[in-house]
């Protein structure tokens, strides 16, 4: 990272789909502490700090800054990390940055989530006045009532209040200038990326009506309202925000479940789902999203090729119960018994004869079961035909 870039924190596999998370005015990327680690199971999560907040230099922007300037810094950060296209989620000012990207740089976004934000923030004058006072007096007077602006009564996150108090006044004021000039209401209908709006029902800063306005204007947008949430929903209601984002982001879980059923069969997946418990639920979600939603959907290799690789790997590690399941999957993916035999013969050379011997026994049993099932189905169809004739 250099001083010309926003400060950021990266989590999750470098090879995973990138997701950028934007903060609210007065906070740092710590706003996402309760959500980002969970999202990083399936995404390369990049959360960043506003200028003058957290670890970002205040002089990245100056007086008269715009949301477009902030969006440019986000794109520069993405470029520095080699990220061309990414999902984006942002809170308040961070959400405004996402809306700007969706309007002016749609080719960079795969999806957008706007959380406790707005297409406009109540007119210029209040923000110009706040910026002027912050430049004159600093931030202590604002930090004193941060809880009332950010959370419902009795709730607080000391780390975020501390970040507010320690923000650079010039950087904060420049962000206020950006909010003062922001109004994208007349451009919302042109947003074409998949869009989710999340509103906190007890949010005094950007009430649900602001999110409804965006949802009504953006074609196909979805709106979720969170009871009990105020302005910083990811900190106050992280589980609800996480659920909404997981449902929205990329659709990998649904796509993965479709592929999983196509390859393994409905009966197997139904049994796995029926055995699912709260203890295993996250693992099942991981399998659907990562193995089936990202790896098996990658068009670089065909499903036939993936079946051959999978059979070999299972033989090499002696996972014969899994091998039986994937022999059936290989048949669904178009491999003939002879081709499966050829794969297993190859494993005798590179995985060892004992391993291949056990693999042949497992495959022979599965293929015999398949023949019996086919013969039974044929006999049943013949009986039905005689009866109709």
Secondary structure, 3 states (H helix, E strand, C coil): CCCCCCCEEEECCCCCEEEEEECCCCCCHHHHHHHHHHHCCCEEEEEECCCCCCCCCHHHCCCCCCHHHHHHHHHHHHHHCCCCCEEEEEECHHHHHHHHHHHHCHHHEEEEEEECCCCECCCHHHHHHHHHHHHHHCCHHHHCCHHHHHCCCCCCCHHHHHHHHHCCHHHHHHHHHHHHHCECHHHHHHCCCEEEEEEECCCCCCCHHHHHHHHHHCCCCEEEEECCCCCCHHHHCHHHHHHHHHHHCCCHHHHHHHHHHHHHCHHHHHHHHHCCCCCCHHHHHHHHHHHHHHHCCCCCCCHHHHHHHHHHHHHHCCCHHHHHHHHHHHHHCCCCHHHHHHHHHHHHHHCCHHHHHHHHHHHHHHHHHHHHHHHHHHHHHHHHHHHHC
